[in-house]
Amino acid sequence: MSPRNQTSYSPFLRSIAQCSLSRVILTDTFSNQKDDFKVLNKLKLDRRTCCLSPNGLEDVCGRRNCTLPCADPNPSIPELENDPAESHFSRDRDRAFFIETSGSGDLSFRQACAVESLALHNPNVTVYVLFVNVKINSSVNTLNVLKEEYENIRLISINLNDYMAGTPLENWYHCINWKKGPYHVNNLSNGLRLLTLAKYGGYYFDLDFVFVRPVTDYRNFVAAQDNYDVNNGAIHSELNNPLIELAIKDFVNNFSPWVWGHNGPSLILRVLKNWCNVENVQWMDSASCRGFHVLPRESFYPIHYTDVNELFIQRMANETDSIFDWLTEKVVGVHTWNKMSKNERIYKNSTQDYNRLVEDNCPAVFSIAPKTVLHNPLMTAVDRATCCVSPNQREDICGRTNCTLPCTNPNPSIPELEKDPAGRSQHFSRDKAFFIETSGSGDLSFRQACAVESLALHNPNLTVYVLFVNVKINNSVNTLNKLKEEYENIRLISINLDDYMYGTPLEHWYHCTNWNRGSFHVNNLSNGLRLLTLIKYGGYYFDLDIIFVRPVTYYRNFVAAQDVNDINNDAIHADLDNPQIHISHPVIVIVWYRPEIWGHNGPSLISRVLKKWCNVDNVTSMDYISCRGFNVLPVSSFHPVHYGKMKEFFTHRIANETEPNNQIAMMNWLTEKVIGVHIWNKLSKTEPVYKNSTQDYTRLARNHCPLIFSIAPDTF
């Protein structure tokens, strides 16, 4: 090839290409560094480590080891960030924002109802739904219906690197360990709502409201949730409101990751006390608060969170025509307290208050919501928490004597495993593994799907069941369709917890205790369900954040150590009727259940039971003999990278870390002893994975879940 046909690159670009941060196809000849920056802006540079300006030597955190200048951020909401004179930014056009931070890329029916009800009652408000660091799943029915029916709804995916750039939260986001602690997703949401109002002004609402009338009569407000507290679930602020600026300053300067509400409702209350110069909520009026309003409790929180179950109670026949006594003209929206009510079932054709709110205020979403299948067509849907245990016994499962309807027979949750034992021997003779999805999304993220595929890939003789809890499976999602098409040993099954708990040691716990209170209730439910599943069917249980690198079927009746002192409950095998699992179950239900302590009902429970079963006091003494046939696998089996070092999965490897064949150096922890790699999703879920990078996670996914990797977006 002659020199004139070769592409020439400046040393500046050559150094970028060697860093392997992103794959770029370079086809033009560059003559100066100005052109180089055009290419640089296309690179996926990590804003935590790039230089803030071409002439700067420090990154956003003040470190002086940066080498590449930061690219210009992309506009997150172009119609609001281009010419301020455009109609979208006009003060005459109101804006409202919802922010979805779970990473699912879609909306549940309840979330979609919040969006629709706001758009329905406020046709002159542009309603923005911001999805954080995730590609929007355009095939989801709820999203399609919202876009088709409402011209004032915008669905937008935002990249937090871009969204935070140049804001007071950028240093907080990149330079402190805000992800530690059990509330990091909630803390991120608290910060983002303030930042959004600072950037654009307008309304912010949580995704668990049902709106019953227009909101545009109210401006510059928050709302009280009772006589003592305000909530940050509903806010309006004009652009450049000094109160929001004070709130963001407090968020950054006084951030605490460990206290629920400290960076949210409590922050708003602290700022208001200072701004209004008063000490309690009842004295906060527009005069003392200098034009800012604290709306009364009835406006957005007519049902207190302690009474949220009232929204899901089925009314008697003679109550069906009654009007909600709390639904007065003062009510603008109804907060349904999703954190506490997400596991409450809704029956579409019932007399529940929530059902009636939805039918009236989000008709499009209501029309496509799944119907509850009735066991007896002559009966309304029956709640097993309140129905009579038997026709001759006028008590429900909790011992209350006010039941009226008899309980119906449960449906089998996994029919092929629950038929007559003689007819199910084929399925029971085959090894089984279970994943349990408890978020309520009805689909799997790319990372979760990778876990499922890697297990099915390395274990073709294993039937892999993915159980979705109390939600209809979204069969339009590409990840689920690909898994079903390519792997005959994968089963996707939706389970109804009323049926699944029936006749088990967990049924009373599920219906009769306040297990769904507290910050860890979803995790506690998951801890119980994995044990119950192994009691019912035997087999393997795995968390959805493990990538498997070799077969698991050589190992039976085990848990795995996560370090020399602790055991984890993320990988378990138990043969049917294994006594160790049966010991664990009554303990969690009756004696040791603690809703407020992270891990108490999970890893710590397994440790307590094993110490008793094996008659030893520490993990290192637990062997096959002392544990009577039960195994504690070594740390390297499923936890080769400690959670304290989980960022290693997402680090970009440098070019000089190559082997003689110009291959990136092998992960030194990936030995033959490793069966699966726990990714620690609770801590790592917001770490971006770049598909064409040298990250360890990328290399694991490419090799062990090739199908999912092939359809994953560039960043996931």
Salt bridges, closest charged atoms under 4 A:
ASP35 OD1 - LYS38 NZ 3.82
ASP46 OD2 - ARG48 NH2 2.67
GLU58 OE2 - ARG64 NH1 3.41
ASP59 OD2 - ARG63 NE 2.78
GLU79 OE2 - HIS88 ND1 3.43
GLU79 OE2 - ARG154 NE 3.48
ASP94 OD1 - ARG219 NH2 2.91
GLU170 OE2 - ARG47 NE 3.18
ASP206 OD1 - ARG193 NH1 3.30
ASP208 OD1 - HIS335 NE2 2.88
ASP226 OD2 - HIS304 NE2 3.45
GLU238 OE2 - ARG219 NE 3.06
ASP250 OD1 - ARG270 NH2 2.59
GLU298 OE2 - ARG297 NH2 3.40
ASP353 OD2 - ARG315 NH2 2.70
ASP353 OD1 - ARG356 NH1 3.53
ASP396 OD2 - ARG400 NE 2.72
GLU416 OE2 - HIS427 ND1 3.67
GLU416 OE2 - ARG491 NE 3.55
ASP431 OD1 - ARG556 NH2 3.18
ASP498 OD2 - ARG345 NH1 3.96
ASP498 OD1 - HIS511 NE2 3.81
GLU507 OE2 - ARG384 NE 3.68
ASP543 OD1 - ARG530 NH1 3.34
ASP545 OD2 - HIS678 NE2 2.90
ASP563 OD2 - HIS642 NE2 3.46
ASP570 OD2 - HIS639 NE2 2.80
ASP570 OD2 - HIS678 ND1 2.67
ASP575 OD1 - ARG556 NH2 3.36
ASP575 OD1 - HIS573 NE2 3.92
GLU596 OE2 - ARG594 NH2 2.52
GLU687 OE1 - ARG48 NH1 3.66
GLU687 OE2 - LYS179 NZ 3.10
GLU687 OE2 - LYS647 NZ 2.62
ASP696 OD2 - ARG653 NH2 2.68
ASP696 OD1 - ARG699 NH1 3.14
